[in-house]
Amino acid sequence: MTTISYIVGDQVNLRPGIYGQPRSGSFEITRLMPARDDNGEQQFRVRGPDGIERAVNRHEITGMKNRKDQSI
C-alpha cells in the first residue's frame, strides 16, 4: 500500500471526529510533527476553517484537496 506524503500547505480532508461528528471543510497542514513513539504513525498540525489548529494522526486524513504550489 502506497502512502501519500503530505507537506506544509497541503489542503486535506479529515475523517469524522469523536462520536462520528463530521469535520467539514478543508484543513491546511501547518506543521509536520515527529512520529508517535508507540506506533510510529506520522502526526501533523492542521488548521481548520474555524481557524483553530489541532494535532491529527496520519490515519485521520482521508485525502488531499489541493497541494500548495511549490514554484517560485
C-alpha positions as CSV (number, residue, x, y, z in Angstrom):
1,M,0.0,0.0,0.0
2,T,1.4,3.4,-1.0
3,T,1.0,6.2,1.4
4,I,0.9,9.8,0.3
5,S,3.4,12.2,1.8
6,Y,1.9,15.4,2.9
7,I,3.7,18.7,3.1
8,V,3.1,22.0,4.8
9,G,0.4,24.0,2.9
10,D,-1.5,20.9,1.6
11,Q,-5.3,21.1,2.0
12,V,-6.7,17.8,3.3
13,N,-10.0,16.3,4.4
14,L,-10.3,14.6,7.7
15,R,-12.3,11.6,8.9
16,P,-15.2,12.3,11.2
17,G,-14.1,13.1,14.7
18,I,-15.1,11.6,18.1
19,Y,-18.6,10.2,18.2
20,G,-18.7,10.5,14.4
21,Q,-19.0,14.2,14.3
22,P,-18.2,15.5,10.8
23,R,-15.3,17.7,10.3
24,S,-16.5,19.9,7.4
25,G,-14.3,22.0,5.1
26,S,-10.7,21.6,4.2
27,F,-7.8,21.6,6.7
28,E,-4.4,23.1,5.9
29,I,-1.3,21.2,7.1
30,T,0.7,23.8,9.1
31,R,3.4,21.7,10.6
32,L,4.9,18.2,10.3
33,M,5.3,16.6,13.8
34,P,7.5,13.7,15.0
35,A,6.1,10.2,14.6
36,R,4.3,8.8,17.6
37,D,6.5,6.8,20.0
38,D,4.1,3.9,20.4
39,N,3.3,3.0,16.8
40,G,5.5,5.3,14.6
41,E,2.5,6.9,12.9
42,Q,3.2,10.3,11.4
43,Q,1.5,13.3,13.0
44,F,0.6,16.7,11.7
45,R,-0.7,20.1,12.9
46,V,-3.7,21.3,10.8
47,R,-5.7,24.5,10.8
48,G,-9.4,24.1,10.1
49,P,-11.9,26.6,8.6
50,D,-12.6,27.7,12.1
51,G,-9.0,29.0,12.4
52,I,-8.2,26.5,15.2
53,E,-5.1,24.4,15.0
54,R,-5.1,20.8,16.2
55,A,-2.9,17.7,16.0
56,V,-4.0,14.8,13.9
57,N,-2.6,11.4,13.1
58,R,-2.0,10.2,9.6
59,H,-5.0,7.7,9.7
60,E,-7.3,10.7,10.3
61,I,-6.6,12.2,6.9
62,T,-8.8,10.8,4.2
63,G,-7.4,12.6,1.2
64,M,-5.8,15.7,-0.3
65,K,-7.9,18.5,-1.7
66,N,-5.1,20.7,-3.0
67,R,-1.3,20.8,-2.9
68,K,0.3,24.1,-2.3
69,D,2.1,25.3,-5.4
70,Q,5.9,24.9,-4.7
71,S,7.1,27.0,-7.7
72,I,8.8,30.3,-7.1
